Amino acid sequence: MWGICSRTMGKMGMAMPCGWIKPCHLVKPVSATRVSGRYLSHQKGLPSLPIPPLQQTCERYLTALEPIVEADELKHTEQLVDEFQKPGGVGERLQRSLEKRAHNKENWLSEWWVQVAYLDYRLPVVVHSSPGLVLPRMNFHDKQGQMRFAAKLIAGVLDFKTMIDNETLPVEYLGGKPLCMNQYYEVLSSCRIPGVKRDAIVNHAKSSRPPKHITVVHNFQFFALDVYNSDGTALTADQLYSQLERICSSALQTDTEPIGILTTQHRDSWGKAYVNLMKDKTNKESLLAIQRSIFTVCLDGAMPRGSDDSYRSSAAVQMLHGGGSQWNSANRWFDKTLQFIIGEDGTCGANYEHAPAEGPPIVALIDHVVEYTNRKKPETVPTPMVPLPMPDRLHFNITPEIKKDIEEAKQSMNILAQDLDVRVMVFSHFGKNVPKTHKMSPDAFIQMALQLAYYRLYQRCCATYESASLRMFRLGRTDTIRSASSASAAFVKAFDDPSRQNTEKVDLMEKAVKAHRSYTTVAVSGQAIDRHLLGLKMQAVEEKLSIPEVFKDSAYAKALNYQLSTSQVPSKTDCVMCFGPVVTNGYGVCYNPMENHINFAVSSFNACKETNTAHLAKAVEGALTDMRTLLEQTPKAKL
Ligand code: COA
């Protein structure tokens, strides 16, 4: 994740150990045993991720530093870059090795990427890595409504799963080019496994006996619920409803040890606790049942709610971390790739573990589920009369040591919950329509508004991450669009300067938007700088060479210190994804531009005195409206 999708590399990039261990290929490409012709032939037709020319990346790197480092710092970096890329230098050697790697792999980056950006990342996945997704409030207000909706939602996910299983998912396109569909095969029946130093991912969809159950968690108690009849058909929503009723009535007591809270811990601590847990046979069986399950449904208890205005913000808290140990943070298994979260008050959303996939496939699945739950048509399939087995309660034997781990996890989760300030802002003045009218890319327009908002608050530009999809390439994940550019800096500096003419400001805005759009095109076609630089560094580690000076430079650290970590996650549903900042003094900003409005989720840490979520949200609103006003008050003809 940064920006999500590896916004964490801001930290990781600096902290990456020199003694890099060769990745153990835990995330395998889709195995040929499960998938047949259609999927494989689509995948085979996709191009491989290219390796950009060394000189191009070096030049673009220096250009990217211009708005975020001082002139003398940049001079020093220019010398390091010259040394790095000189003929016969270490840069050329690493480039050749990378090219060799690319020749031998389906994707030269993807295994490294999952390892570095996710599995080696040791901060809790909660807030620091796993995004939440807030859906519009649904029309139910009690437990019965909660179970009815959950039953429909499960049926909707199983409906989507049929398309995955039958390989009938429509291929997606970006800019007219077909996209890699692999991530869809990674999000169901998969789970992250904590390790003492490094995590892993397992995907049971690829096993010879793929799982037939989901996990349901209620009152911190876990259940395995079979969602297929013995004839292989999926349970109907009515059947699921009665099974959920059975679960809820057997999970009434509230004095259970909140085992799920362990998954909110720092990964090293959770890794150690996990080793202890697994020593017990019952625990092991329960953990395997959760890991193997297709997905998790969290039937949440009440949450503190404020006014209707702040509803979406409190729902974002619920989706991101559950509100702390006294609320719903333990009603989760945060290692599970996909968790659907349903409250009794109509709240609905999801949380997903980021290692296997980016937001867009998750949102596409959720769009389908929302559409499915809204279908008016009554079910035509008659519900079989065969009695269903009671869902299995998953038992845990809690030793005093595990009890201590749980207490520690509660404490750190509560500190994190207190620290995170997340707010959802619905910008209702306009959406994609206005930039389109002015012949500008809406995404670039929004990014320039973020630059302006940040500049207005801090009178400087900061390294900014925006996720760019690399799915045009086989097994592609993301690269970074560096939104702070020389053009954006010129625009934001001029915007509030009374000595500048409006025509000049519009001209600078157009140039900044164009520069952003053109970096986007560069990034989605695999020619951006960040993953290439990472690859060169990783290659040095792999070859046990000393890390080149260019990566030890303070400018490189600044370039990766993303004080604005941003991502567009569009959807059909009126929802918004949310995630935490990736540096202690930064912001996380996720947005969903709809035609006539834009949903934003902004976050920062309360412990940092320099940042303030409400101030940034307000500044973004102001920047967007001021940019439109400027465009409207400066007719094109006058330019
Ligand atoms: N004039 C008029 N319309 C324009 C325009 C212009 N100059 N430029 C773009 N548009 C239109 C597009 O045609 C498109 O139309 P649509 O709404 O009918 O689809 C729309 O505006 C949006 O285009 P744009 O705002 O430029 O963004 P995009 O859709 O190309 O997306 C990224 C840009 C970077 C978000 C996308 O390329 C990407 O990489 N997405 C994945 C990000 C990701 O993985 N996020 C999740 C991380 S977990």
Residues whose N, C-alpha, C, O or C-beta is under 5 A from the ligand:
A	BS01	COA	I4 C5 E358 G359 P360 K436 K439 M440 S441 P442 D443 A444 S467 A468 S469 T520 S567 Q568 V569
